[in-house]
Every structure is written in C-alpha cells, then in structure tokens.
Amino acid sequence: MVIDLTDTNFEEKVLKSDKPVLVDFWAEWCGPCRMVAPVIDELAEEYKGKAVFGKVNVDNNTQVASQFGIRNIPTILFFKDGSVVDKQVGAVPKPVLASKIDNLLK
C-alpha cells in the first residue's frame, strides 16, 4: 500500500519510520509521474512489511517539497533512519527502483 504523505504527517511517517521509506514526489499534471505510479504500487506490494512507500503531491504540500529541494518531478527520495540516502529523478524502469530498495534493506 502506498500512503499519502503531507506536510503534516511527513515527519511521523517518513523521518520516524523504523523501516526504509521510498517517497515519490509527484503532481497530477505530470505525465512521467503517471508512468511511475503503477511501478511504485507494484513495488509496495512486493516489499510489503520490509519498506514503506509514500507519495507527496508537490502542488498540495509545498513545505515538504521545498524542504528537500524538489525542483523536478517525478523525484523519488529513499530514506533510512530519517535521512535521505539515495535519490532518483525522472521516470526509470522498475528494476532500477527495486535495486535501490534492495540496497536500503542490506
């Protein structure tokens, strides 16, 4: 399951998570974001219980987007122990994201 992240719940759901977290920064008007969304949904199912998956709508949550310097979307940030440990900008194939998640789980 992919959770909706907001300016108000981001710290609790991401920064305080005891699991690695993948955060997809997106917007409804973004074509590449729509291409990445089903891939994120699939990965969320495959890594259920091992990692947390969330989405931040940059139009509605400008505070979190600016906090992490999001300038292009889709941008996917990978968090471990409350810190950004990896980043992916733009739409990429599923194996690229799976590999980055696998690295977080090591």
Secondary structure, 3 states (H helix, E strand, C coil): CEEEECCCCHHHHHHCCCCCEEEEEECCCCHHHHHHHHHHHHHHHHCCCCCEEEEEECCCCHHHHHHCCCCCCCEEEEEECCEEEEEEECCCCHHHHHHHHHHHCC
